[in-house]
Amino acid sequence: MLTALTTPALTLLFLGVVVALGAAFVWMFWEIEQVKARHDRFAAAARRPRHSRSG
């Protein structure tokens, strides 16, 4: 099947694969950063002292 593809067709196929993998890695790192930011926000809220109104 791949032997029937011409050189320009194989080049476009390779370019498409590279672009798709690049987009997948960007998306993966974006999701990791979102999870880390959410975790940091919750951790900061847990460390914050709670004030009580006893007095």
C-alpha positions, 0 to 999 in steps of 0.5 A, a space after each residue: 500500500 505504501 509503495 504506491 504513494 509518491 514522494 510528495 504524498 509520503 512527505 505530506 503523510 510524514 508532515 501530518 504525522 509530525 504535526 499531529 504528534 506535536 499537537 498531542 504533546 502540546 495538549 498533554 503538557 497543557 493538561 498536566 499544567 492545568 492539573 498542577 495549577 488546580 492542585 497548587 490552588 487547593 494545597 494553598 487553600 489547605 495551608 491557609 489558617 482559618 479564623 474563628 470568631 470566638 472571643 
